[in-house]
């Protein structure tokens, strides 16, 4: 049975991934600052910024590195902490792999955010380190650049989609600063499938790649608010403020096709699922 270390394994994406792998004859091992109900999953608590934080973990076959500051606002509020976790935490994972006898493959959770703010810079530098380790130490490493992930009650409830859904359920106004601003929203089930295809990709000694995990279908905030209000059958009013077009950076379509991965869930279908109580606490197989 293949052993896979998931750093950040108690977080939004990591917790769903660990359950997904557990049902597919893999042995997930969680490393995080906190633990979740284990379901028999081996868990380690630690600080990824500490040099020897992973030393208690025995040999693994692969690593999915998801431990990170994952929001632009959090990075802006505490830039040094962001760099510690996103950059030095990644270096510690790379060192763990480099000094391991098994030389496990690594999938690095990353972003399509350009390096124009602290968050984007931290993830960009982490990717550069991973690429150098891959080349210099002959490690199988790739980065998965996630677009904007949503779709579960485990997500941070002060993020945009959970907040707007709560407003719609309560009949409160939904206020949009810029309805023309676009995002690539991707449903959690699709992200997990993308990571799973990435695992199969990372095993086979390919050169380092930074691969988008996205739908390649941008949605502007005005459209998103309308979908949420319609699917919630809400009386909420949508109030739009300043509307101006922002340049949307479309992920490289050729890189996006490297895994043979295609997102299956439209934004409307994903919002509909999220509004359904039955779908809030699990990821479909």
Secondary structure as a PSIPRED ss2 file (coil, helix, strand):
# PSIPRED VFORMAT (PSIPRED V4.0)

   1 X C   1.000  0.000  0.000
   2 X E   0.000  0.000  1.000
   3 X E   0.000  0.000  1.000
   4 X E   0.000  0.000  1.000
   5 X E   0.000  0.000  1.000
   6 X E   0.000  0.000  1.000
   7 X E   0.000  0.000  1.000
   8 X C   1.000  0.000  0.000
   9 X C   1.000  0.000  0.000
  10 X C   1.000  0.000  0.000
  11 X C   1.000  0.000  0.000
  12 X H   0.000  1.000  0.000
  13 X H   0.000  1.000  0.000
  14 X H   0.000  1.000  0.000
  15 X H   0.000  1.000  0.000
  16 X H   0.000  1.000  0.000
  17 X H   0.000  1.000  0.000
  18 X H   0.000  1.000  0.000
  19 X H   0.000  1.000  0.000
  20 X H   0.000  1.000  0.000
  21 X H   0.000  1.000  0.000
  22 X H   0.000  1.000  0.000
  23 X C   1.000  0.000  0.000
  24 X C   1.000  0.000  0.000
  25 X C   1.000  0.000  0.000
  26 X E   0.000  0.000  1.000
  27 X E   0.000  0.000  1.000
  28 X E   0.000  0.000  1.000
  29 X E   0.000  0.000  1.000
  30 X E   0.000  0.000  1.000
  31 X E   0.000  0.000  1.000
  32 X E   0.000  0.000  1.000
  33 X C   1.000  0.000  0.000
  34 X C   1.000  0.000  0.000
  35 X C   1.000  0.000  0.000
  36 X C   1.000  0.000  0.000
  37 X C   1.000  0.000  0.000
  38 X C   1.000  0.000  0.000
  39 X C   1.000  0.000  0.000
  40 X C   1.000  0.000  0.000
  41 X C   1.000  0.000  0.000
  42 X E   0.000  0.000  1.000
  43 X E   0.000  0.000  1.000
  44 X E   0.000  0.000  1.000
  45 X E   0.000  0.000  1.000
  46 X C   1.000  0.000  0.000
  47 X C   1.000  0.000  0.000
  48 X C   1.000  0.000  0.000
  49 X C   1.000  0.000  0.000
  50 X C   1.000  0.000  0.000
  51 X C   1.000  0.000  0.000
  52 X C   1.000  0.000  0.000
  53 X C   1.000  0.000  0.000
  54 X C   1.000  0.000  0.000
  55 X C   1.000  0.000  0.000
  56 X C   1.000  0.000  0.000
  57 X C   1.000  0.000  0.000
  58 X C   1.000  0.000  0.000
  59 X C   1.000  0.000  0.000
  60 X C   1.000  0.000  0.000
  61 X C   1.000  0.000  0.000
  62 X E   0.000  0.000  1.000
  63 X E   0.000  0.000  1.000
  64 X E   0.000  0.000  1.000
  65 X E   0.000  0.000  1.000
  66 X C   1.000  0.000  0.000
  67 X C   1.000  0.000  0.000
  68 X C   1.000  0.000  0.000
  69 X C   1.000  0.000  0.000
  70 X C   1.000  0.000  0.000
  71 X C   1.000  0.000  0.000
  72 X H   0.000  1.000  0.000
  73 X H   0.000  1.000  0.000
  74 X H   0.000  1.000  0.000
  75 X H   0.000  1.000  0.000
  76 X H   0.000  1.000  0.000
  77 X H   0.000  1.000  0.000
  78 X C   1.000  0.000  0.000
  79 X H   0.000  1.000  0.000
  80 X H   0.000  1.000  0.000
  81 X H   0.000  1.000  0.000
  82 X H   0.000  1.000  0.000
  83 X H   0.000  1.000  0.000
  84 X H   0.000  1.000  0.000
  85 X H   0.000  1.000  0.000
  86 X H   0.000  1.000  0.000
  87 X H   0.000  1.000  0.000
  88 X H   0.000  1.000  0.000
  89 X H   0.000  1.000  0.000
  90 X H   0.000  1.000  0.000
  91 X H   0.000  1.000  0.000
  92 X H   0.000  1.000  0.000
  93 X H   0.000  1.000  0.000
  94 X H   0.000  1.000  0.000
  95 X H   0.000  1.000  0.000
  96 X H   0.000  1.000  0.000
  97 X H   0.000  1.000  0.000
  98 X H   0.000  1.000  0.000
  99 X C   1.000  0.000  0.000
 100 X C   1.000  0.000  0.000
 101 X C   1.000  0.000  0.000
 102 X C   1.000  0.000  0.000
 103 X C   1.000  0.000  0.000
 104 X C   1.000  0.000  0.000
 105 X E   0.000  0.000  1.000
 106 X E   0.000  0.000  1.000
 107 X E   0.000  0.000  1.000
 108 X E   0.000  0.000  1.000
 109 X E   0.000  0.000  1.000
 110 X E   0.000  0.000  1.000
 111 X E   0.000  0.000  1.000
 112 X C   1.000  0.000  0.000
 113 X C   1.000  0.000  0.000
 114 X C   1.000  0.000  0.000
 115 X C   1.000  0.000  0.000
 116 X C   1.000  0.000  0.000
 117 X C   1.000  0.000  0.000
 118 X H   0.000  1.000  0.000
 119 X H   0.000  1.000  0.000
 120 X H   0.000  1.000  0.000
 121 X H   0.000  1.000  0.000
 122 X H   0.000  1.000  0.000
 123 X H   0.000  1.000  0.000
 124 X H   0.000  1.000  0.000
 125 X H   0.000  1.000  0.000
 126 X H   0.000  1.000  0.000
 127 X H   0.000  1.000  0.000
 128 X H   0.000  1.000  0.000
 129 X H   0.000  1.000  0.000
 130 X H   0.000  1.000  0.000
 131 X H   0.000  1.000  0.000
 132 X H   0.000  1.000  0.000
 133 X H   0.000  1.000  0.000
 134 X H   0.000  1.000  0.000
 135 X H   0.000  1.000  0.000
 136 X H   0.000  1.000  0.000
 137 X C   1.000  0.000  0.000
 138 X C   1.000  0.000  0.000
 139 X C   1.000  0.000  0.000
 140 X C   1.000  0.000  0.000
 141 X E   0.000  0.000  1.000
 142 X E   0.000  0.000  1.000
 143 X E   0.000  0.000  1.000
 144 X E   0.000  0.000  1.000
 145 X E   0.000  0.000  1.000
 146 X E   0.000  0.000  1.000
 147 X C   1.000  0.000  0.000
 148 X E   0.000  0.000  1.000
 149 X E   0.000  0.000  1.000
 150 X E   0.000  0.000  1.000
 151 X C   1.000  0.000  0.000
 152 X C   1.000  0.000  0.000
 153 X C   1.000  0.000  0.000
 154 X C   1.000  0.000  0.000
 155 X C   1.000  0.000  0.000
 156 X C   1.000  0.000  0.000
 157 X C   1.000  0.000  0.000
 158 X C   1.000  0.000  0.000
 159 X C   1.000  0.000  0.000
 160 X H   0.000  1.000  0.000
 161 X H   0.000  1.000  0.000
 162 X H   0.000  1.000  0.000
 163 X H   0.000  1.000  0.000
 164 X H   0.000  1.000  0.000
 165 X H   0.000  1.000  0.000
 166 X H   0.000  1.000  0.000
 167 X H   0.000  1.000  0.000
 168 X H   0.000  1.000  0.000
 169 X H   0.000  1.000  0.000
 170 X H   0.000  1.000  0.000
 171 X C   1.000  0.000  0.000
 172 X C   1.000  0.000  0.000
 173 X C   1.000  0.000  0.000
 174 X E   0.000  0.000  1.000
 175 X E   0.000  0.000  1.000
 176 X E   0.000  0.000  1.000
 177 X C   1.000  0.000  0.000
 178 X C   1.000  0.000  0.000
 179 X C   1.000  0.000  0.000
 180 X C   1.000  0.000  0.000
 181 X C   1.000  0.000  0.000
 182 X E   0.000  0.000  1.000
 183 X E   0.000  0.000  1.000
 184 X C   1.000  0.000  0.000
 185 X E   0.000  0.000  1.000
 186 X E   0.000  0.000  1.000
 187 X E   0.000  0.000  1.000
 188 X H   0.000  1.000  0.000
 189 X H   0.000  1.000  0.000
 190 X H   0.000  1.000  0.000
 191 X H   0.000  1.000  0.000
 192 X H   0.000  1.000  0.000
 193 X H   0.000  1.000  0.000
 194 X H   0.000  1.000  0.000
 195 X H   0.000  1.000  0.000
 196 X H   0.000  1.000  0.000
 197 X H   0.000  1.000  0.000
 198 X H   0.000  1.000  0.000
 199 X H   0.000  1.000  0.000
 200 X H   0.000  1.000  0.000
 201 X H   0.000  1.000  0.000
 202 X H   0.000  1.000  0.000
 203 X C   1.000  0.000  0.000
 204 X C   1.000  0.000  0.000
 205 X C   1.000  0.000  0.000
 206 X C   1.000  0.000  0.000
 207 X C   1.000  0.000  0.000
 208 X C   1.000  0.000  0.000
 209 X C   1.000  0.000  0.000
 210 X E   0.000  0.000  1.000
 211 X E   0.000  0.000  1.000
 212 X E   0.000  0.000  1.000
 213 X E   0.000  0.000  1.000
 214 X C   1.000  0.000  0.000
 215 X C   1.000  0.000  0.000
 216 X C   1.000  0.000  0.000
 217 X C   1.000  0.000  0.000
 218 X C   1.000  0.000  0.000
 219 X E   0.000  0.000  1.000
 220 X E   0.000  0.000  1.000
 221 X H   0.000  1.000  0.000
 222 X H   0.000  1.000  0.000
 223 X H   0.000  1.000  0.000
 224 X H   0.000  1.000  0.000
 225 X H   0.000  1.000  0.000
 226 X H   0.000  1.000  0.000
 227 X H   0.000  1.000  0.000
 228 X H   0.000  1.000  0.000
 229 X H   0.000  1.000  0.000
 230 X H   0.000  1.000  0.000
 231 X H   0.000  1.000  0.000
 232 X C   1.000  0.000  0.000
 233 X C   1.000  0.000  0.000
 234 X C   1.000  0.000  0.000
 235 X C   1.000  0.000  0.000
 236 X C   1.000  0.000  0.000
 237 X C   1.000  0.000  0.000
 238 X E   0.000  0.000  1.000
 239 X E   0.000  0.000  1.000
 240 X E   0.000  0.000  1.000
 241 X C   1.000  0.000  0.000
 242 X C   1.000  0.000  0.000
 243 X C   1.000  0.000  0.000
 244 X C   1.000  0.000  0.000
 245 X C   1.000  0.000  0.000
 246 X C   1.000  0.000  0.000
 247 X C   1.000  0.000  0.000
 248 X C   1.000  0.000  0.000
 249 X C   1.000  0.000  0.000
 250 X C   1.000  0.000  0.000
 251 X C   1.000  0.000  0.000
 252 X C   1.000  0.000  0.000
 253 X H   0.000  1.000  0.000
 254 X H   0.000  1.000  0.000
 255 X H   0.000  1.000  0.000
 256 X H   0.000  1.000  0.000
 257 X C   1.000  0.000  0.000
 258 X C   1.000  0.000  0.000
 259 X C   1.000  0.000  0.000
 260 X C   1.000  0.000  0.000
 261 X C   1.000  0.000  0.000
 262 X C   1.000  0.000  0.000
 263 X C   1.000  0.000  0.000
 264 X C   1.000  0.000  0.000
 265 X C   1.000  0.000  0.000
 266 X C   1.000  0.000  0.000
 267 X H   0.000  1.000  0.000
 268 X H   0.000  1.000  0.000
 269 X H   0.000  1.000  0.000
 270 X H   0.000  1.000  0.000
 271 X H   0.000  1.000  0.000
 272 X H   0.000  1.000  0.000
 273 X H   0.000  1.000  0.000
 274 X H   0.000  1.000  0.000
 275 X H   0.000  1.000  0.000
 276 X C   1.000  0.000  0.000
 277 X H   0.000  1.000  0.000
 278 X H   0.000  1.000  0.000
 279 X H   0.000  1.000  0.000
 280 X C   1.000  0.000  0.000
 281 X C   1.000  0.000  0.000
 282 X C   1.000  0.000  0.000
 283 X C   1.000  0.000  0.000
 284 X C   1.000  0.000  0.000
 285 X C   1.000  0.000  0.000
